């Protein structure tokens, strides 16, 4: 039976507004095409797939193709991968890409009408599977450590299928999904399968679990839906924060990264979030800053429109994120990525910091958000902050339900100390949250209005 996770802690309830990230934007790695898949093979090569066909072959056919890059950004010798042979029969990646991942041996799983397996060392085609014997709009495929492969359809009422290592149908996780989804993950032992729910009213990550622990050989049941934070005493449709699971990816430390869309409700999660399975799927990390999609305008710096796949370098310190609407793959760095067991980032974390060799914090942000004064206040208060360079700054206020109350500033500012007045004359008494955005980094503090 489905169980909705109810989080009553104020810190968890507002974790969506409280992060000061430690992933630093490095560069736009590839731009100008609609990204729908990223993975990294055992040699550290970055495989990127694009949604629409991008190449015209000598025979006149078009191919969506897989573009393969070395870590320095140079193309691999066999890139792009557009066509090949399977059992002596010519084949072409002629359908839209739906996701790219790796199997237990590091070979590439690519969904383009069919599920393909491609040799990561040579780019040669190895296998192809026809899901339900028809060209299908598939999710990204996933693989466990025993070589079983899991895939389903984007639309609901279709099975989650399991293939064996020979790319043959083996079993179903479920005969019919109950949601729309684009991404699928599996635990290393195959006992847990996760799909990201979208366009379902109440979104989140659906968790299917092997009933007797036998994984692909047994039966699975839906045991949980997590990633959505609910208020007490309300119906699911009144959920405070929906996490739209547009894409799911494991990082090198065992965290599940959920990428959510820009075009969601004002109180919904929007961005990249890392969920920790050892902390009841609490949010422990984030990256970048979501901005609304504008046709023809590519998100700049540490911003993005629509997350669609992520992958990490072999040492886990470089992250590549795909942006579907933004048509760009961005590169991020982090010398100390969080592993499982990291504390949940709370409302009191004011700056992004790492510990240097002397044990003292190394500040990575170029601003400092101060406590408002007076606090508590009635009905006016002032919010001070410092910035250390000329940057675009956004200062916003949210109510206790995560609704935007007021945008106090949204413009380019020169380096100095600033103070902005917030007037709560027309508001009810209670806790409010103010959030400062600078260059893709944002921090949040709380204030109390008492009338």
FENHU-V877915 format. One record per helix or strand of 2 or more residues. SS is the DSSP state (H for helix, E for strand). FROM is the first residue (numbers start at 1). LEN is the number of residues. Records with the same first field share a line. If there is no record, write none. Layout:
BEGIN
SS=FROM-LEN / FROM-LEN
END
This chain:
BEGIN
H=10-4 / 15-3 / 131-3 / 215-3 / 236-3 / 277-3
E=24-8 / 35-6 / 46-5 / 55-2 / 62-2 / 66-4 / 83-4 / 89-4 / 99-4 / 108-4 / 115-4 / 125-5 / 142-2 / 149-3 / 160-4 / 169-6 / 184-3 / 192-7 / 204-7 / 220-7 / 247-4 / 256-4 / 272-5 / 282-6 / 289-2 / 303-2 / 307-6 / 318-6 / 328-6 / 353-3 / 361-3 / 367-3 / 380-8 / 391-8 / 404-10 / 416-8 / 430-9 / 441-9
END
